[in-house]
Amino acid sequence: MSEQLTKTALDPRIRRTRKLLQRALSTLLADKSFSDISITDICNEAEIARVTFYQHYDSKEALLLAEVADFFTSMYEAVDQDALDHFFETGEMGTLLSAQQIDLADPSRVRLVGVALQYAGSAVRKLTIESFLKTFAQHETNLDEQEIVVLATFYVGGILTLLEQFLNGRLPITPLAFQAAPLTLLRILRQGAIQSGIFPD
């Protein structure tokens, strides 16, 4: 993704085009595997010219990973930092869960993340860690840089494993319960790191 497109990502026309492409890919994935979908298929479904596609993404993999980035960035940005600090200290969810606005029940978004894990797992993990670090760097928090990096590394591995189990139907819980699971994992990881001396108390 070019620097220019990154800088202009807030332009409504760019957001609209990217959403059309993401929606087209999601629609196609209902009937075809990712490997069988071509850029031409995506453009035809979105009713967008190929040249327009390449103004936004250099490949269908880049399109897929962009949606994954949006998914996790939305999830992280929805977390209220004060509520998160309170949860770390007490274990009480309070308003923390209700503050998360991402809709994990949206089958189109979940399908895209699942496909990305299948076809580009290592890239998804790297991207998810980067999203975690970038988001937490933008908020005031009681965590220092070392804590955030350690948490990001272990947390992302855990949440992606949970997500894979959830997508494969091996984690039969509601979307709301699934939203609570990563937060609980985050607290457990932090407590374990403190107890083992990795983090200061």
N, C-alpha and C positions, 0 to 999 in steps of 0.2 A: 504494500500500500504506500503510495507516494506521500512525501512530506506535505505537498500542496493539498492533497485530499484530506490528510489528517488535520491540517489547519482549518479547512473549510467544512469540516464534518458537521457543523451545526447548521449549515445552509439547508433550509427546508427542502429544496429540490434534490439535494444529495441524499438526505435522509429518506425522502420518498422513493427515489430510485433504488436505493439499497434495500429498503423494505420490500419493494416489489420483487427484487432478485432473490432475497431470502425466502419470501413467501412462495415464489415459483419453485425454488429448490425443495422446500418442504413439501409442496404439493406433489412434485415428481417422486419424492422419496416414499410416498404412500403406495406406489405401484412398481417402482424400480429400485435396484440397488444403486448406491452412489457411484460405483465403478461403471455402471451402464448408462449413466446420465452424462450427456455432453453439454458443453457451453451453449451450443446451438439449441439444445432442448430447453435449457434454462431461459435463454433469450426469447424463444418462441412462446414459452409459457407466460413469461412476464410481459410479452409484447414490446420488447426493447431490442434495439439493434446491437449486434455484436460489438461494434465500435464503442457503444455506450458502456457495455459490460466492461471492456478493457480500460475505460476511463476510471473505473472504480476498483477493479480487481484484476490481478494478472493470471488467475487460475480459478477453477471451481473450488480447489482446496482453500484458497485465500478467502473466498466467499464464505465457506463453511466455518473457517476459524474466526472470521469477523463476527459471525453470529454467536459463537461460543464466547468470544470476548465480551460482547454486549450482555449475554446471559449472566456471566459471573460478575461483571462490573456492576450491573443492576442489583445483583444480590448483595454485594459488599456495600454499595453506596446506600442501600436501604437500611443498614444497621445504624441505629442511634448510638453514638459513642458513650454517652452518659449511662444509657441503659446497659450497654455492654460492660462497662466498668462495674456497675452495680451487680450484674450477673456474675462477673468474675469473683467478686467479693462474697456474695451471699448464695449464689446458686438459684436465685429467684428470677424467673423469666420476666415477670412484670409486663411492661409494655414492649419488651424487646421483640418478641415474636410477631405481635400485631403490627409492628413498625416495618416489618419486611414486606415490601409491596410486590416482589417478584412472584409471578404466578407459575409455580412448579407443576400445576395441573394442566398447563397449556400444552396439548400434545404436539403441536408443531414445533415449539421451542425445544421441548424435551427430546423429540425425535432427532433434531439437528445435533444436539449435544451428544446423544448416543451414537450417531453415525460418526461424528468427529472422534470420539473415543476409539471407535473401531478402526478407522482409517488413518488417524493421525494422533495416536495416543500420546507420544512423547511431546509433540508440538502443543497439544492441549494442556499437558501438565506444565510446560514452561510458560505458556500464555496465562494460565490460571494463577500461577505463582506471581507473575508480573502484575496481573490485575489486582491481586491481594495486596502486594507491596505498594503499588501506586495509590490505591484507595486509602489504605491506612496511613500513608504518608501525608494525605490531605486533611487529616483530622487530628485534633488534639487527643492524646491518649496517654494513659499511665505507663504504656509499654515503651521500652527503649528500642533502638534500631536492631540490636542483637536479638532481643526477644521476638520482634516481629518477623525477622528472617527465619529464625528457628520454627516459630509457629507456622509461618507460611509453608515451609517445606513439608513438615509433618501433616499439617492440616489439609493441605491440598491433596496429598496422597490419600488421606483418609476420606475426604469428601468425594473424591472421584471414584474410589472403591464403593462407597455407599451409593453413589449415583448409578454406577454400573449395575449393582445389585437391584436397585429400585427399578431401573429401566428393564432389566431382565425378568422382573416379576418375582425375584427371590427375596425381596424385602417388602412383604405385604402390609404396608402401613399407609395411612392417608398422606396426601401432600403436606398437610399442616404438621403432622408428626415428623415427616421427613425434613421440614424446615427446622424443626427443633433439634434434630439429630446432629447436624453440623455444629450448632452452637454449643451443644453439650460436649461434643468432641473437642471443640476449641478450649473449653474450660478445663476438661480433663487433661489435655496436653499441657496447658499452662501450669496447672497444679503439679503434675508429674515432673515438669522441668524445674519448678521451684524446689520440690522435695528432694530432687536428685542433685541440686546445687548448680544446675545449668543457669537458672535465673535467680537473681536476688529476691528475697522475700519482701 
